């Protein structure tokens, strides 16, 4: 397969289906910036899960307010790896190149659903990661994580959830600092 023209972004999305071209295609699309978003968003509905995974990787870097709803929808994809990548993209502020940061209202319901109901323990672990930033602000998040800590069937999920419940190292480290009132 010949290398697509740099501006043929839909062809670059199709290139995500070829294992030895995936990395190049992801970075070409990321470096193409917002002009790649139409092709990437279309690729989220592709039949090939490798293309959907690649498009989700690209959105990890380029998501904007218009594409955020599409990214949240990928949390329910049939492919577990797509769900993992979507949850990572929703949780990771470090990768965002445009400052778009998903709100609790857009992430929390989908992540809690994955934490409670996903058959894949890796997906449930990523859901915990996506929820962790709101553990001090949302009682529903804390309750879902505590429930996973007590009852999830997989030990790695229980362990990661334990990091984000009161007394857990991430919970304590991220706890808002109390200001002392001086008289």
N, C-alpha and C positions, 0 to 999 in steps of 0.2 A: 504494500500500500504506500503510495506516495505521500509525502508530507503535505498537509493542506496549506493553502495560502494563509498567511498570518491573520488576514481579516475574515476568513471563513470560519467563524466561531462555532457554527453548527457542526461543521466537519470535525473540528477539534473535540467537540462533545462526543461525537461518534467514535473518535479515536480512543476514548476512555475504555472501550470494550476490548481493546487489544492489550493484553497484560504487559508486554514489553514497551508499550508506548504510554501507559497510564500516567506515570510520573511526569513525563514531558508535557502531556496534555493538561494535567491539572495545573502545572505551573504556567503554561502558556495562557490558560484561561484566567488564572489569578492575576498575572501580570498585565493582562488585557484590561483589567479593571472593570468599572461599571458597564462598559459597552458589551461585556460578555454575559451580563445577567439574563437577557432574554433567552439566549441559547442554553444557558445553565438551567434556568427555570423550566424550560421545555424538556431538558434531559432528565429532570426529576420524575417524569412520567414514562421513561424509557422501559422497554420490556426487560432489558439486561440489567441485573442488579449491580454489575460492575460499573455501568454508566451512572446509575443512581448514586452509588457510593462516591464516585468521583465528583459528581455535581454537588453532593453534600459537602465533600471536602472543600470544594471551591467556595461554596457559600460560607463555610467557616471563616473565610477571609473577607468575602465581599458582601455578606448579607446587608441589605438595607431595609428600611421600613416596609417597602413593597414586597420584598422576598421573604420577610420574616414569617408570614403565615404559611408559605410553602415549606419553609424549613421545619416549622412546628408540625406540619402534616407528615413529614418524613419520620417522625417518632413512631408512627403507626405502620410503617412500611412492612411488607411481608418478609424482607430479608433482615436478619438480626444485625448484621454488620452495618447496614444502612441506619438502623435504629440507634446503634452505638454511636455512629458518626454524627447523627443528628443531635443526640443528647450532648455530645462533646461540643458541637458547634454552638448550641444554646447556652452552655455553661462557661465556655472559654472566652474571656474578655481579651486575653493576650494575643490571640490570632486576628482579631478584628482590625482591619486597616482603615475603616471609616468611622470608628467610634460608635457604631450602632450596638447598643446593648439591650438585649431582650428584657422585657419587664417580667415581673413575677406573674402578672395576669396572663401573659402569653405562654409562660413556661411551666408554672407550677401544676396546673391541672393535668397536662399531658405527661409530665414527669412522674407525678404521683400514680397515674394510671399504669405506667410502665413498671414502676417499683412494685406495685401490688399485684399486677396481672401478667407480666411478661414471663414466658417460659424459660428465657435465656438468662442465666445468672450474670453474664457480662453486661447485658442490657440493664439489669436491675442495679448493678454496681454503678454504671454510668448515670442512671437516674438519681442515685444518691448524690453523685458529684454535681449534677445539675441543680439539685435542690439545696445543696449545702449553703449556698450564699444567702438563703432566706430562712435558715434554721432559727435565727434569733428574732426574726420579724413576723413570722407566720406560724401560729400554733398548729395549723393543719399540716405544715411541713414537718415540724418537730414530731407530731403524733405519728405521721406515716413512717418517718425514719426510725422512731422508737419501736414501732410495731415490727418493722423489718429486723431490727436488732434482736428482738425477742423471738420472732417466729419464722423468719425466712428459712427455707429448707437448705440453703447453701451456706456453708461456713464462711466463705469469703464475703458474701453479702452481709451476713450478721456482723462480721468483723468491721467492715467499712462503715456500716451504720453505727456501730459502737463508737467510732471516732467522732460522730456528730451528735451524740446525745449528751445531756449534762454529765460532766465528769470525764467525758472523752477528750482526747488531746486536741482535736480540731475545734470542737465546741468551745473548750476553754480558751484556746488561743485566739479564736475569732470573736469571743464575747466582747460586746461593747464595753469600753472603759467607763467606770463610774467616776463622775467628778466629785471630788470632796468639797463639801461646803465649809468654808472657813468663816469663823465668827468675827 
